Amino acid sequence: MNKATWIGALIALCTLPGVSQARDTTLHLDFDAVVQQATQAGRLDGSVKFYLAGEQVPGKVAPLNDAVTNKKTNAFNKSDEEACAWVLQSALITLQDAAKRAGANAVVDIVSYYKRNEYRDPQNYECHAGAFVAGVALKGKIANVK
């Protein structure tokens, strides 16, 4: 190899550590706004209601079983908020499907469960956004609310 090739290879190698340092920004965003957005878009059908931990559930709750979902989405060329809303909708669709399979009409006591760390908030969910991927993990109880 000639000197120019070696210099080019060295420069390319020096840039790798900067590229390999992944961004992982933690965001706490409005849960209900995304639920409304998904319902209006027809992604959620409205047959299953979602209640964050600490949120008042109207009626008597009969829990059936636990549910956990961990979703990721492509965040490239999207704002963090846009990517987080998209991945939360995906997680909610998974929970809705699980509730419907169980014959339930709600998922209650929902907490963010990213890397098995609970984040409880009656209004917000936790999302982790990077340069290329955004992720949301949720844990809740599938239930019937009467």
C-alpha positions in Angstrom: 0.0 0.0 0.0 1.1 3.5 -0.7 1.4 6.3 1.9 -1.9 8.0 0.8 -3.9 4.8 1.3 -2.4 4.3 4.8 -3.2 7.9 5.7 -6.8 7.5 4.4 -7.3 4.3 6.3 -5.9 5.9 9.5 -8.3 8.8 9.2 -11.3 6.5 8.6 -10.3 4.4 11.7 -10.0 7.6 13.9 -13.6 8.5 13.0 -15.1 5.2 14.1 -15.2 5.9 17.9 -17.3 9.0 17.3 -19.8 7.1 15.2 -19.9 4.2 17.6 -20.9 6.4 20.5 -24.7 5.8 20.4 -27.1 8.5 21.5 -29.7 7.4 24.1 -31.9 10.4 25.0 -34.5 9.8 27.6 -37.8 11.6 27.0 -41.0 11.8 29.0 -43.9 12.5 26.8 -47.7 12.9 26.9 -49.3 9.5 26.8 -52.9 10.5 26.1 -52.0 12.7 23.1 -50.5 9.6 21.4 -53.5 7.4 22.3 -55.8 10.0 20.8 -53.6 10.3 17.7 -53.5 6.5 17.2 -57.3 6.2 17.7 -58.0 9.1 15.2 -55.7 7.4 12.7 -57.5 4.1 13.1 -54.5 2.3 14.5 -56.4 1.7 17.8 -60.0 0.8 17.5 -61.2 2.2 20.8 -62.4 -1.1 22.2 -59.5 -1.2 24.7 -58.9 1.7 27.1 -55.4 2.4 28.5 -54.7 3.7 32.0 -51.2 4.6 33.3 -50.2 3.7 36.8 -51.6 6.3 39.2 -54.4 7.3 36.8 -58.0 7.0 38.1 -59.8 4.2 36.5 -63.6 4.8 36.2 -65.2 1.6 37.5 -64.4 -1.7 39.0 -61.2 -3.3 37.8 -61.0 -7.1 37.4 -57.3 -7.9 36.4 -56.7 -10.9 34.2 -53.0 -11.2 33.6 -49.8 -9.1 33.0 -48.6 -7.9 29.7 -45.2 -6.6 28.7 -44.2 -5.1 25.3 -40.8 -3.8 24.1 -40.9 -2.1 20.8 -38.3 -0.3 18.6 -38.7 1.8 15.5 -36.6 3.4 12.9 -35.8 7.0 14.1 -33.7 8.0 11.2 -34.7 11.4 9.7 -37.5 11.8 12.4 -37.7 14.1 15.3 -37.4 12.3 18.7 -41.0 13.2 19.5 -42.2 11.8 16.2 -40.2 8.6 16.5 -41.4 8.1 20.1 -45.1 8.6 19.2 -44.7 6.1 16.4 -43.1 3.4 18.6 -45.6 4.0 21.5 -48.4 3.4 19.0 -46.8 0.1 18.0 -46.6 -0.9 21.7 -50.3 0.1 22.3 -51.4 -2.0 19.3 -49.6 -5.0 20.8 -51.3 -4.4 24.2 -54.7 -3.9 22.5 -54.3 -7.2 20.6 -53.3 -9.0 23.8 -56.3 -7.5 25.7 -58.7 -8.5 22.9 -57.4 -12.1 22.8 -58.0 -12.3 26.6 -61.5 -10.9 26.2 -60.6 -7.8 28.2 -61.5 -4.1 27.6 -58.6 -2.3 29.3 -55.0 -2.3 30.1 -54.4 -0.7 33.6 -51.5 0.2 35.8 -49.3 0.8 32.8 -45.7 1.7 33.6 -42.7 2.4 31.3 -40.4 -0.6 31.6 -37.3 0.3 29.6 -34.4 -2.1 30.4 -36.7 -3.5 33.2 -36.6 -0.1 35.0 -40.0 1.1 36.0 -41.0 4.7 35.3 -44.4 5.6 36.8 -46.3 8.7 35.9 -50.0 9.2 35.5 -49.6 11.4 32.4 -46.3 10.6 30.6 -44.5 7.6 29.1 -40.8 7.1 28.8 -39.1 6.8 25.4 -35.4 6.3 24.6 -34.4 7.9 21.3 -31.1 7.5 19.5 -29.8 8.6 16.1 -31.3 5.6 14.3 -33.6 3.8 16.8 -36.3 4.8 19.3 -37.7 2.4 21.9 -40.6 2.1 24.3 -41.2 -0.7 26.7 -44.5 -1.0 28.7 -45.8 -3.2 31.4 -49.4 -3.3 32.5 -52.3 -5.5 33.6 -54.9 -6.7 31.1 -58.2 -6.2 32.8 -62.0 -5.8 32.5 -63.3 -2.5 33.7 -67.0 -2.4 34.6 
